[in-house]
Amino acid sequence: ALRRSMWWKNTKLMILLGFVIILIIYFIISTACGFPTWAALSRW
């Protein structure tokens, strides 16, 4: 039971970390492309 709860804790942490990384990447890309609108990207 302990092993399973530790695994679940680790999995939740990984999901959270992945979400934060995606959010940071999205923010960087959107800033580079004219945040908050995708004006620079929509020209293509």
N, CA, C and O atoms as a Tripos MOL2 file, in Angstrom:
@<TRIPOS>MOLECULE
protein
  176   175    44     0     0
PROTEIN
NO_CHARGES

@<TRIPOS>ATOM
      1 N           0.8370   -1.2070    0.0000 N.3       1 ALA1
      2 CA          0.0000    0.0000    0.0000 C.3       1 ALA1
      3 C           0.8710    1.2560    0.0000 C.2       1 ALA1
      4 O           0.5770    2.2320   -0.6900 O.2       1 ALA1
      5 N           1.9510    1.2130    0.7890 N.am      2 LEU2
      6 CA          2.8580    2.3550    0.8720 C.3       2 LEU2
      7 C           3.5270    2.6180   -0.4740 C.2       2 LEU2
      8 O           3.6510    3.7610   -0.9140 O.2       2 LEU2
      9 N           3.9550    1.5310   -1.1140 N.am      3 ARG3
     10 CA          4.6140    1.6350   -2.4060 C.3       3 ARG3
     11 C           3.6820    2.2530   -3.4550 C.2       3 ARG3
     12 O           4.0990    3.0800   -4.2650 O.2       3 ARG3
     13 N           2.4200    1.8370   -3.4220 N.am      4 ARG4
     14 CA          1.4350    2.3560   -4.3680 C.3       4 ARG4
     15 C           1.1620    3.8450   -4.1310 C.2       4 ARG4
     16 O           1.0540    4.6170   -5.0850 O.2       4 ARG4
     17 N           1.0540    4.2410   -2.8780 N.am      5 SER5
     18 CA          0.8090    5.6470   -2.5630 C.3       5 SER5
     19 C           2.0110    6.5100   -2.9400 C.2       5 SER5
     20 O           1.8450    7.6450   -3.3870 O.2       5 SER5
     21 N           3.2050    5.9830   -2.7630 N.am      6 MET6
     22 CA          4.4210    6.6930   -3.1650 C.3       6 MET6
     23 C           4.4650    6.8550   -4.6810 C.2       6 MET6
     24 O           4.8370    7.9100   -5.1950 O.2       6 MET6
     25 N           4.0740    5.7800   -5.3980 N.am      7 TRP7
     26 CA          4.0410    5.8160   -6.8610 C.3       7 TRP7
     27 C           3.0400    6.8520   -7.3430 C.2       7 TRP7
     28 O           3.3210    7.6100   -8.2710 O.2       7 TRP7
     29 N           1.8670    6.8840   -6.7110 N.am      8 TRP8
     30 CA          0.8160    7.8220   -7.1000 C.3       8 TRP8
     31 C           1.2540    9.2600   -6.8400 C.2       8 TRP8
     32 O           0.9750   10.1560   -7.6370 O.2       8 TRP8
     33 N           1.9470    9.4760   -5.7130 N.am      9 LYS9
     34 CA          2.4710   10.7950   -5.3720 C.3       9 LYS9
     35 C           3.4720   11.2490   -6.4380 C.2       9 LYS9
     36 O           3.4410   12.3910   -6.8950 O.2       9 LYS9
     37 N           4.3550   10.3310   -6.8200 N.am     10 ASN10
     38 CA          5.3640   10.6100   -7.8350 C.3      10 ASN10
     39 C           4.7210   10.8930   -9.1890 C.2      10 ASN10
     40 O           5.1490   11.7960   -9.9080 O.2      10 ASN10
     41 N           3.6940   10.1200   -9.5370 N.am     11 THR11
     42 CA          2.9920   10.3030  -10.8070 C.3      11 THR11
     43 C           2.3050   11.6670  -10.8560 C.2      11 THR11
     44 O           2.3800   12.3680  -11.8640 O.2      11 THR11
     45 N           1.6380   12.0380   -9.7680 N.am     12 LYS12
     46 CA          0.9760   13.3400   -9.7020 C.3      12 LYS12
     47 C           1.9870   14.4720   -9.8220 C.2      12 LYS12
     48 O           1.7170   15.4890  -10.4610 O.2      12 LYS12
     49 N           3.1530   14.2950   -9.2050 N.am     13 LEU13
     50 CA          4.2150   15.2880   -9.2780 C.3      13 LEU13
     51 C           4.7100   15.4320  -10.7110 C.2      13 LEU13
     52 O           4.9390   16.5460  -11.1820 O.2      13 LEU13
     53 N           4.8770   14.3110  -11.4040 N.am     14 MET14
     54 CA          5.3270   14.3200  -12.7960 C.3      14 MET14
     55 C           4.3120   15.0010  -13.7130 C.2      14 MET14
     56 O           4.6880   15.7550  -14.6100 O.2      14 MET14
     57 N           3.0230   14.7320  -13.4840 N.am     15 ILE15
     58 CA          1.9620   15.3650  -14.2730 C.3      15 ILE15
     59 C           1.9800   16.8760  -14.0510 C.2      15 ILE15
     60 O           1.8720   17.6490  -15.0030 O.2      15 ILE15
     61 N           2.1150   17.2900  -12.8030 N.am     16 LEU16
     62 CA          2.1660   18.7040  -12.4540 C.3      16 LEU16
     63 C           3.3710   19.3780  -13.0870 C.2      16 LEU16
     64 O           3.2630   20.4770  -13.6330 O.2      16 LEU16
     65 N           4.5270   18.7130  -13.0120 N.am     17 LEU17
     66 CA          5.7600   19.2310  -13.5910 C.3      17 LEU17
     67 C           5.6200   19.3760  -15.1030 C.2      17 LEU17
     68 O           6.0180   20.3910  -15.6750 O.2      17 LEU17
     69 N           5.0580   18.3640  -15.7410 N.am     18 GLY18
     70 CA          4.8350   18.3990  -17.1810 C.3      18 GLY18
     71 C           3.9080   19.5380  -17.5740 C.2      18 GLY18
     72 O           4.1480   20.2220  -18.5690 O.2      18 GLY18
     73 N           2.8510   19.7450  -16.7970 N.am     19 PHE19
     74 CA          1.8980   20.8140  -17.0570 C.3      19 PHE19
     75 C           2.5650   22.1810  -16.9490 C.2      19 PHE19
     76 O           2.3330   23.0580  -17.7800 O.2      19 PHE19
     77 N           3.3980   22.3580  -15.9170 N.am     20 VAL20
     78 CA          4.1200   23.6150  -15.7080 C.3      20 VAL20
     79 C           5.0770   23.8830  -16.8730 C.2      20 VAL20
     80 O           5.1640   25.0090  -17.3620 O.2      20 VAL20
     81 N           5.7930   22.8430  -17.3130 N.am     21 ILE21
     82 CA          6.7210   22.9800  -18.4350 C.3      21 ILE21
     83 C           5.9740   23.3730  -19.7110 C.2      21 ILE21
     84 O           6.4240   24.2490  -20.4500 O.2      21 ILE21
     85 N           4.8350   22.7250  -19.9690 N.am     22 ILE22
     86 CA          4.0140   23.0600  -21.1420 C.3      22 ILE22
     87 C           3.5360   24.5070  -21.0630 C.2      22 ILE22
     88 O           3.5370   25.2200  -22.0660 O.2      22 ILE22
     89 N           3.1300   24.9380  -19.8760 N.am     23 LEU23
     90 CA          2.6650   26.2980  -19.6600 C.3      23 LEU23
     91 C           3.7740   27.3100  -19.9360 C.2      23 LEU23
     92 O           3.5350   28.3330  -20.5790 O.2      23 LEU23
     93 N           4.9930   27.0260  -19.4500 N.am     24 ILE24
     94 CA          6.1500   27.9000  -19.6680 C.3      24 ILE24
     95 C           6.4860   27.9790  -21.1580 C.2      24 ILE24
     96 O           6.7200   29.0650  -21.6890 O.2      24 ILE24
     97 N           6.5100   26.8200  -21.8340 N.am     25 ILE25
     98 CA          6.8010   26.7840  -23.2700 C.3      25 ILE25
     99 C           5.7400   27.5700  -24.0450 C.2      25 ILE25
    100 O           6.0710   28.3340  -24.9510 O.2      25 ILE25
    101 N           4.4760   27.3820  -23.6900 N.am     26 TYR26
    102 CA          3.3770   28.0970  -24.3300 C.3      26 TYR26
    103 C           3.5340   29.6080  -24.1500 C.2      26 TYR26
    104 O           3.3230   30.3800  -25.0850 O.2      26 TYR26
    105 N           3.9060   30.0160  -22.9410 N.am     27 PHE27
    106 CA          4.0880   31.4300  -22.6390 C.3      27 PHE27
    107 C           5.2250   32.0320  -23.4540 C.2      27 PHE27
    108 O           5.0970   33.1370  -23.9790 O.2      27 PHE27
    109 N           6.3440   31.3050  -23.5620 N.am     28 ILE28
    110 CA          7.4920   31.7670  -24.3410 C.3      28 ILE28
    111 C           7.1210   31.9020  -25.8190 C.2      28 ILE28
    112 O           7.4310   32.9110  -26.4530 O.2      28 ILE28
    113 N           6.4560   30.8800  -26.3640 N.am     29 ILE29
    114 CA          6.0600   30.8990  -27.7750 C.3      29 ILE29
    115 C           5.0620   32.0240  -28.0410 C.2      29 ILE29
    116 O           5.1930   32.7550  -29.0230 O.2      29 ILE29
    117 N           4.0720   32.1630  -27.1700 N.am     30 SER30
    118 CA          3.0540   33.1920  -27.3550 C.3      30 SER30
    119 C           3.6350   34.5940  -27.2120 C.2      30 SER30
    120 O           3.1750   35.5200  -27.8800 O.2      30 SER30
    121 N           4.6340   34.7640  -26.3570 N.am     31 THR31
    122 CA          5.3150   36.0510  -26.2260 C.3      31 THR31
    123 C           6.0920   36.3650  -27.4980 C.2      31 THR31
    124 O           6.0800   37.5020  -27.9720 O.2      31 THR31
    125 N           6.7660   35.3620  -28.0510 N.am     32 ALA32
    126 CA          7.5380   35.5230  -29.2800 C.3      32 ALA32
    127 C           6.6310   35.7920  -30.4760 C.2      32 ALA32
    128 O           7.0450   36.4570  -31.4250 O.2      32 ALA32
    129 N           5.4050   35.2850  -30.4430 N.am     33 CYS33
    130 CA          4.4680   35.4250  -31.5590 C.3      33 CYS33
    131 C           3.4410   36.5350  -31.3350 C.2      33 CYS33
    132 O           2.4400   36.6020  -32.0480 O.2      33 CYS33
    133 N           3.6780   37.3930  -30.3640 N.am     34 GLY34
    134 CA          2.7570   38.4970  -30.1130 C.3      34 GLY34
    135 C           1.6430   38.1260  -29.1620 C.2      34 GLY34
    136 O           0.4860   38.0140  -29.5670 O.2      34 GLY34
    137 N           1.9830   37.9350  -27.9010 N.am     35 PHE35
    138 CA          1.0240   37.6310  -26.8440 C.3      35 PHE35
    139 C           0.0920   38.8200  -26.6320 C.2      35 PHE35
    140 O           0.5620   39.9500  -26.7660 O.2      35 PHE35
    141 N          -1.2110   38.6530  -26.3060 N.am     36 PRO36
    142 CA         -1.9070   37.3700  -26.1660 C.3      36 PRO36
    143 C          -2.5010   36.8480  -27.4670 C.2      36 PRO36
    144 O          -2.8830   35.6800  -27.5420 O.2      36 PRO36
    145 N          -2.5870   37.6960  -28.4980 N.am     37 THR37
    146 CA         -3.1300   37.2240  -29.7770 C.3      37 THR37
    147 C          -2.0300   36.5620  -30.5860 C.2      37 THR37
    148 O          -0.8540   36.9020  -30.4470 O.2      37 THR37
    149 N          -2.4130   35.6210  -31.4270 N.am     38 TRP38
    150 CA         -1.4380   34.9130  -32.2600 C.3      38 TRP38
    151 C          -1.3090   35.6430  -33.6000 C.2      38 TRP38
    152 O          -1.3230   35.0190  -34.6610 O.2      38 TRP38
    153 N          -1.1830   36.9770  -33.5360 N.am     39 ALA39
    154 CA         -1.1500   37.8150  -34.7340 C.3      39 ALA39
    155 C           0.0220   37.4600  -35.6450 C.2      39 ALA39
    156 O          -0.1380   37.3430  -36.8600 O.2      39 ALA39
    157 N           1.1980   37.2900  -35.0500 N.am     40 ALA40
    158 CA          2.3910   36.9750  -35.8310 C.3      40 ALA40
    159 C           2.2780   35.5970  -36.4760 C.2      40 ALA40
    160 O           2.7850   35.3670  -37.5740 O.2      40 ALA40
    161 N           1.6100   34.6940  -35.7810 N.am     41 LEU41
    162 CA          1.4790   33.3300  -36.2740 C.3      41 LEU41
    163 C           0.3930   33.2290  -37.3460 C.2      41 LEU41
    164 O           0.5140   32.4340  -38.2790 O.2      41 LEU41
    165 N          -0.6590   34.0240  -37.2180 N.am     42 SER42
    166 CA         -1.7850   33.9540  -38.1530 C.3      42 SER42
    167 C          -1.4420   34.5380  -39.5240 C.2      42 SER42
    168 O          -2.1800   34.3180  -40.4850 O.2      42 SER42
    169 N          -0.3400   35.2750  -39.6310 N.am     43 ARG43
    170 CA          0.0830   35.8240  -40.9170 C.3      43 ARG43
    171 C           0.5540   34.7400  -41.8790 C.2      43 ARG43
    172 O           0.4910   34.9180  -43.0950 O.2      43 ARG43
    173 N           1.0270   33.6170  -41.3380 N.am     44 TRP44
    174 CA          1.5500   32.5500  -42.1980 C.3      44 TRP44
    175 C           0.4150   31.8590  -42.9440 C.2      44 TRP44
    176 O           0.6590   30.9330  -43.7180 O.2      44 TRP44
@<TRIPOS>BOND
     1     1     2 1
     2     2     3 1
     3     3     4 2
     4     3     5 am
     5     5     6 1
     6     6     7 1
     7     7     8 2
     8     7     9 am
     9     9    10 1
    10    10    11 1
    11    11    12 2
    12    11    13 am
    13    13    14 1
    14    14    15 1
    15    15    16 2
    16    15    17 am
    17    17    18 1
    18    18    19 1
    19    19    20 2
    20    19    21 am
    21    21    22 1
    22    22    23 1
    23    23    24 2
    24    23    25 am
    25    25    26 1
    26    26    27 1
    27    27    28 2
    28    27    29 am
    29    29    30 1
    30    30    31 1
    31    31    32 2
    32    31    33 am
    33    33    34 1
    34    34    35 1
    35    35    36 2
    36    35    37 am
    37    37    38 1
    38    38    39 1
    39    39    40 2
    40    39    41 am
    41    41    42 1
    42    42    43 1
    43    43    44 2
    44    43    45 am
    45    45    46 1
    46    46    47 1
    47    47    48 2
    48    47    49 am
    49    49    50 1
    50    50    51 1
    51    51    52 2
    52    51    53 am
    53    53    54 1
    54    54    55 1
    55    55    56 2
    56    55    57 am
    57    57    58 1
    58    58    59 1
    59    59    60 2
    60    59    61 am
    61    61    62 1
    62    62    63 1
    63    63    64 2
    64    63    65 am
    65    65    66 1
    66    66    67 1
    67    67    68 2
    68    67    69 am
    69    69    70 1
    70    70    71 1
    71    71    72 2
    72    71    73 am
    73    73    74 1
    74    74    75 1
    75    75    76 2
    76    75    77 am
    77    77    78 1
    78    78    79 1
    79    79    80 2
    80    79    81 am
    81    81    82 1
    82    82    83 1
    83    83    84 2
    84    83    85 am
    85    85    86 1
    86    86    87 1
    87    87    88 2
    88    87    89 am
    89    89    90 1
    90    90    91 1
    91    91    92 2
    92    91    93 am
    93    93    94 1
    94    94    95 1
    95    95    96 2
    96    95    97 am
    97    97    98 1
    98    98    99 1
    99    99   100 2
   100    99   101 am
   101   101   102 1
   102   102   103 1
   103   103   104 2
   104   103   105 am
   105   105   106 1
   106   106   107 1
   107   107   108 2
   108   107   109 am
   109   109   110 1
   110   110   111 1
   111   111   112 2
   112   111   113 am
   113   113   114 1
   114   114   115 1
   115   115   116 2
   116   115   117 am
   117   117   118 1
   118   118   119 1
   119   119   120 2
   120   119   121 am
   121   121   122 1
   122   122   123 1
   123   123   124 2
   124   123   125 am
   125   125   126 1
   126   126   127 1
   127   127   128 2
   128   127   129 am
   129   129   130 1
   130   130   131 1
   131   131   132 2
   132   131   133 am
   133   133   134 1
   134   134   135 1
   135   135   136 2
   136   135   137 am
   137   137   138 1
   138   138   139 1
   139   139   140 2
   140   139   141 am
   141   141   142 1
   142   142   143 1
   143   143   144 2
   144   143   145 am
   145   145   146 1
   146   146   147 1
   147   147   148 2
   148   147   149 am
   149   149   150 1
   150   150   151 1
   151   151   152 2
   152   151   153 am
   153   153   154 1
   154   154   155 1
   155   155   156 2
   156   155   157 am
   157   157   158 1
   158   158   159 1
   159   159   160 2
   160   159   161 am
   161   161   162 1
   162   162   163 1
   163   163   164 2
   164   163   165 am
   165   165   166 1
   166   166   167 1
   167   167   168 2
   168   167   169 am
   169   169   170 1
   170   170   171 1
   171   171   172 2
   172   171   173 am
   173   173   174 1
   174   174   175 1
   175   175   176 2
@<TRIPOS>SUBSTRUCTURE
     1 ALA1         2 RESIDUE 1 A ALA
     2 LEU2         6 RESIDUE 1 A LEU
     3 ARG3        10 RESIDUE 1 A ARG
     4 ARG4        14 RESIDUE 1 A ARG
     5 SER5        18 RESIDUE 1 A SER
     6 MET6        22 RESIDUE 1 A MET
     7 TRP7        26 RESIDUE 1 A TRP
     8 TRP8        30 RESIDUE 1 A TRP
     9 LYS9        34 RESIDUE 1 A LYS
    10 ASN10       38 RESIDUE 1 A ASN
    11 THR11       42 RESIDUE 1 A THR
    12 LYS12       46 RESIDUE 1 A LYS
    13 LEU13       50 RESIDUE 1 A LEU
    14 MET14       54 RESIDUE 1 A MET
    15 ILE15       58 RESIDUE 1 A ILE
    16 LEU16       62 RESIDUE 1 A LEU
    17 LEU17       66 RESIDUE 1 A LEU
    18 GLY18       70 RESIDUE 1 A GLY
    19 PHE19       74 RESIDUE 1 A PHE
    20 VAL20       78 RESIDUE 1 A VAL
    21 ILE21       82 RESIDUE 1 A ILE
    22 ILE22       86 RESIDUE 1 A ILE
    23 LEU23       90 RESIDUE 1 A LEU
    24 ILE24       94 RESIDUE 1 A ILE
    25 ILE25       98 RESIDUE 1 A ILE
    26 TYR26      102 RESIDUE 1 A TYR
    27 PHE27      106 RESIDUE 1 A PHE
    28 ILE28      110 RESIDUE 1 A ILE
    29 ILE29      114 RESIDUE 1 A ILE
    30 SER30      118 RESIDUE 1 A SER
    31 THR31      122 RESIDUE 1 A THR
    32 ALA32      126 RESIDUE 1 A ALA
    33 CYS33      130 RESIDUE 1 A CYS
    34 GLY34      134 RESIDUE 1 A GLY
    35 PHE35      138 RESIDUE 1 A PHE
    36 PRO36      142 RESIDUE 1 A PRO
    37 THR37      146 RESIDUE 1 A THR
    38 TRP38      150 RESIDUE 1 A TRP
    39 ALA39      154 RESIDUE 1 A ALA
    40 ALA40      158 RESIDUE 1 A ALA
    41 LEU41      162 RESIDUE 1 A LEU
    42 SER42      166 RESIDUE 1 A SER
    43 ARG43      170 RESIDUE 1 A ARG
    44 TRP44      174 RESIDUE 1 A TRP
